[in-house]
Amino acid sequence: MRSSRTPWLIAAALLLAGCAAGPAPPPGPAAQVPATAAPATAPPPGMPPVLDRHNIYASAGAGMLSDAARAARPLVYVPHTKSGDVWVIDPASYAVVGKYRLGGELQHVVPSYDMRTLYASDDTGNKLTPFDPRTGLPGPSIPVIDPYNLYFTLDGTSAISVAEARKRLVFYDPHTWAEQGQLLTPDCAGIDHAEFTPDGRTAVFTCEFAGRIAVVDVVNRKLLRMIDMPVRNSRMGPQDIKLAPDGSVFYIADSQQNGLWVLDAAATKVLREIPTGHGAHGLYLSRDATRLFVTNRHEGSVSVLDAYTGAVLTKWRIPGGGSPDMGNVTADGSQLWLSGRYDATVYVLSTGDGHLIKKIPVGAGPHGLCVWPQPGRYSLGHTGITR
């Protein structure tokens, strides 16, 4: 979720979302809707094959580092929306070892598809700043249109800038950064986070200021359909999204709803709702993909769910409260690192029992924190989502 934006842009987004939404209907019998299986289709040429249909994240288990990831220096990168810099933390000592003033509104640090580069995205400055993960040092910036978020197609042929303010997706060659084309999403105010079907042909993008999602054919760059949530929250609505390990459902965090919506595998209808906590926002999997961690940003807690069934297992509360936002699990799976969006803090939690290991003071407005390296064969983007 964007922390600050030119006031008239925010007002326009909220007005459009509010006019489209109308009175919010009650959730109704969403839990009774039967699931629809995703159609079996061939992945695009060049996409690495799915090796385990029961766990599409099976190649991202503890310690399963690619050669490129293994060459990286273990570091945690913290972009700041308010102070316009990236802080770099040594995860072994929890010490800040670098501060790089880049300017603009830095949203996320995103690993490239081949895991050889990390990109700090600046949507107001219309640029990406590459970091060399072997050294932790930044290089010259690259012009990119409104990169609020950044993803990669699963065959590695395109980078997708999620241009939130412009309500569109901008496709780029991920090596030369030459623009390949644009896809307008005019009814997706606050286009935000994304997740891909197992075959890599379809992506679901959340629309934070419209209370809905956009389903996109990323191979043909075509908007397939828009799906409204049972309650169309348009202030802090749909946020992060995560596919269950067996591809059976999508989990969609809705901050204003204080929980998750569960979307069927074919991305055609919402099946049910899972309450988690005030301000549900970020979704992260345990290293064995059996548990789903949900950051409840407005109550300073993390809900732990069964990643396959969505059953709530427990809730971890940060001592003294906080605003856990975005981050990731360490390569060995033992720690969950999260930015404290409104508290200028980074939290380090044990994935064993959720106890707070460390609070690290950082700059103003820490957002899309990246823990690097990550296991996996390739990166989908965002804060280090790999398969």
Sequence and secondary structure as in RCSB ss.txt:
>XXXX:A:sequence
MRSSRTPWLIAAALLLAGCAAGPAPPPGPAAQVPATAAPATAPPPGMPPVLDRHNIYASAGAGMLSDAARAARPL
VYVPHTKSGDVWVIDPASYAVVGKYRLGGELQHVVPSYDMRTLYASDDTGNKLTPFDPRTGLPGPSIPVIDPYNL
YFTLDGTSAISVAEARKRLVFYDPHTWAEQGQLLTPDCAGIDHAEFTPDGRTAVFTCEFAGRIAVVDVVNRKLLR
MIDMPVRNSRMGPQDIKLAPDGSVFYIADSQQNGLWVLDAAATKVLREIPTGHGAHGLYLSRDATRLFVTNRHEG
SVSVLDAYTGAVLTKWRIPGGGSPDMGNVTADGSQLWLSGRYDATVYVLSTGDGHLIKKIPVGAGPHGLCVWPQP
GRYSLGHTGITR
>XXXX:A:secstr
  S   HHHHHHHHHHHHHHH S     SGGGS           TT    S TT TTGGG TT   HHHHTS  E
EEEEBTTT EEEEEETTTTEEEEEEE  S EEEEEE TTSS EEEEETTTTEEEEEETTTTEE   EE S  SEE
EE TTSS EEEEETTTTEEEEE TTT  EEEEEE TT TTEEEEEE TTSSEEEEEETTTTEEEEEETTTTEEEE
EEE SS   SS EEEEEE TTSSEEEEEETTTTEEEEEETTSS EEEEEE  TTEEEEEE TTSSEEEEEETTTT
EEEEEETTT  EEEEEE TT   EEEEEE TTSSEEEEEETTTTEEEEEETTT  EEEEEE  SSB B EEES  
SS EEETTTEE 
